Amino acid sequence: MLNLIFTTPTADDVKHYVNLFGSNLLEDNMKIIATDDDGHTAVVFPLKEEVERLGEEYIRSHAIMKCSKSLGLWYLEYSQNDYYNDTERNPEKVIKVKFCEIEHNTGREVYKGIDTERYYLRDNSYPREDFAKWYVCGKRRVPEDGDEPRANLIFEHNGEREKVRYDDWNGVAAYSDTYNRNFNPVVND
C-alpha cells in the first residue's frame, strides 16, 4: 500500500529546479511524496490544476510506484484514463458527420457536423496502426485549427462509427479497440 502526502514544493525543491533549468518551474505545481511498505520513496510535481481536477482520492486510488532500473530511482505515476473515460463525467454522444475533403498538405480527413456544421479533422496518417487522432474545429476552417475533443464522442459517417477515448499514452483518439477501418472516406463514400 502507498502512503501519499500532498504538499507544496519546498525552497530546496525550487532551488534544485532553478539550478537545473534556470527558472522556477514549480511555481504552479504541488508536490506528492509517496512511500511504499518497503520504505521506497518517490516524488512527483503535478500541476495544482491537475490535482484539483482529479482530486486527492482519485490520485490515491490510481497511484503506483515503479523503479527505473537504469536510473536507480523510484517514481510515481497515476493513470487519468478512468477519470476522462467515465461515462457519467463524459457521456457518450453521437456526432453525425459528412466527408468534405482530404486536407492538402497534411492528409487529414476533413468532416463537417451535419447538425452543428462544426468541422472535425481525423488524422489517420498512421498506416501501421489502428489509430486516428480527432480534432474539433469551429464553423470555419482555418490553418492550424483543431482542439482535442472530449472522450466518449462517437463519430458517425455513412452508417460507420468510430469512438474516441482518452489514453495517457496520447490523449483523446480512436485507439485499436475503437478504431474503425471502414470509416475511411475512400472506403465509405
N, C-alpha and C positions, 0 to 999 in steps of 0.2 A: 504494500500500500504506500502511496505517496503522501507526504505532508507538504502542502503548498502554503507559502507565505506571500501575500500580496503587499507590496510596499512601494516606496519611491526610490529611485536611484540615489545612492549616497554621493557625497562630494568626491570620494575616491573613485567611484564609477565614472562620474563626469570627467574627472582629471584623466583617467585612463583613456577614455574615448577622445578627449581633446588631444592627448599625446599621440594616439594612433591616427586620427583622421583630421586633426587641425581645427575641429569645431565641436560644439556640444550637440551631438546627435541624439541625446537622450532627453531633450527638453520636453517633448510631448509623449514621453514613454513612462510606463510603470516598470517595476521590477518584480519578477516572480522567482522565488527561491524554492526549489524542490529538493526534498531529501527522501530517499527510499529506505526500506527496512534495513538494508546493509550499510547505511551511513554514506552512500554516494550522494553528491550534491550537484545540482545543475541550476543554472541561472539563465533567464531569458528576459528580454526587454521589449515587450509588445507595446504598441501604441495604446495610450489611455482610451482612445475612442474604441478600439477593438475590444478591450477588456470590458468597457461599459456596455457595448453592444451584445457581446456573448454572455457576459455575467460570470462571476466567480464560480458559481455552482456548475455551470456548463463546462468551464475550463477544467475544474477539478475532476469532473466525471469523464473527460476525454484526454487528460494529460497522460503521457507516457515518457519515461526516461530511456534514453539509449546511450550506448557508449560508442564513440568514434575510436576505433582501434588505431587508425592511422595518426590521430592527434592525441590519443590517450586522454580524452576529455568526455565527460558526461554532458548530455544536452537534453533539453525538454522540448517536446512538441505536443501539439494538440490539433486534431483534425477539426475543420469547420464544416465538413460535409453534412453532418446531421443537422446543424443549425440552418444552413441555406436550403437544404432539400426537404425540410419539414413542410408537409403539405398544409398544415394549419397556418404557418407563417407565410408561405408562398403557395397558395392553392394552384392546382393545375388549371391552365387556361388555354383554350384552342384559339389560334390566330390563323385565319384563312388568308392565304396569300396567292398572288398571281405572279408568274415569272415575267420580268421585264427585259433583262439582258445579262450578258456576262461582261463585267467591268473590264475595260480595255487593258490597262497596264497591270492589274492585279490578278485577273482571272476569277475574282469573286463573283458569285451569282447575286444578282440584284432582284429582290422581290418587293411587291407593294401590297400592303394590307388591304383586303377587299372592303372591310368595314371601316377601318381607320384612315386609310390612304397614307399611312406611315410607310417609310422604306425600311427594308431589312436586308442585311448582307449575310451571305452564307459563304464563308471561306472554306472551301472544300479542296484545298491545294495540298493535301497530304495523301498522295496516291497509294502509299503502302499501309495506311492506317484507316480504320473505320472511325473517322473523326472529322467533325466540322465545327468550326468556330462561328457563332452567330453574333451579329451586331444590330442594334436598334438605332435607327436614324429618325430624323424629323420628316415633315411632309415635303421637304425639298431636299434633293440630293446635292451635297457639296463635297468637294475633295476632303479627305481626312475625316469624314463623318463616321459616326458609329460608336455607340456605347455598349458595354456588355449588358445583356439582358438579365433579368432575374431568373432564378431556377424555376423549373416546372412549367415553362411555356412549351406548348406543343404547336409546331408549325404544320399547317396542312396545305397541300398543293395537289390538285387533281386526284383527290382521294388518298394520297400518300401522306403519312405523318412522320414527323421527327421531333423528338422531345429533347430539350436541353436540361441539363442538371449541373450542379456545382461539384467540382472536384478540386481538392487542394493542389493537385498537380498543375492545372492550367485554367482554373476559373470555370465559368459557365460555358458549356459547349455540349454538342451531341457526341458522346463517347461510344465505344464499341457496343455497349448494351442498349443504346437508344438511337444510334446512327442508322439511317435508312438509305441503303444504296440506290433504291428506286426513287428517291426524292430528286435526284439529278434531273434538271430540265431537259437534257438531251434524251433521257430515257422516258421521261414523264410528260412530255408535251405532245 
